[in-house]
Amino acid sequence: MTDKDWQKSSFSSSSDNCVEVRTAGGLVDLRESDEGELILHTATATFADLLDAIKAGELDQHA
């Protein structure tokens, strides 16, 4: 896979400081743009649960 497979949030604008995501081999991969070699692999359902928790504000205390 190439770097063009990675997507970042439109909220990141032109910044290189963001979390990037892609799908690969049935999993979701996450990385921070400035630490591109460190990749977290997770199941799609787990990633969906994470997004739901973020949207619901359940992780705001960690900000």
N, C-alpha and C positions, 0 to 999 in steps of 0.2 A: 504494500500500500504506500501511497505517496502522501506528502503533506497536504495536497489538495483534497484528500478525502476527509480531512478534519473540518468541523464546522464550529464557529464560535457565535455567541449571542450577538444579536444586532445591537444590544445595549453596550457592547464593548467598543463600538465605533471603529476607529482606526488604531486603537490601543493594542499593544502586544501583551498586555497584562490581563489575561483572561483564562477561563477554563474552556477547553475545546472538547468536542465529542464526535464520535463516529461509531458506526456499527461494523463489526468484523466477525465473521464466523459464528453468527448467531448471538454474539455478546455485544454489549455496549462498552466502548473504551473511553476513558476520560484522562485528560492530561492538562497540566497548567502550561500555558504557552511558553513561559520562560524556563520550564523544566521538561522539555519535550521528550527526553529519553525515559522519564518515569511515567508509566502508564498503568492506570487502574482498570481492571477488567471486571465487569459485573453482568449479571443476568438482566434481560430487558425488564422483567417484572420488578426487580429490585430497584433499577433506575427509575421506573415509573413511580414507585413508592417514594423514592427520594424527592422527585419533582413535586409530588403531591404534598409532602411534608413541608417543602420550601414554600410552596404557594400558600399553604395554610398558616404559615408563620411559626410552625412548630420548632424551627431551629434558630429563630431570631436571637435567643439568649446567647448563642455562640458567636455572634457577629462582633 
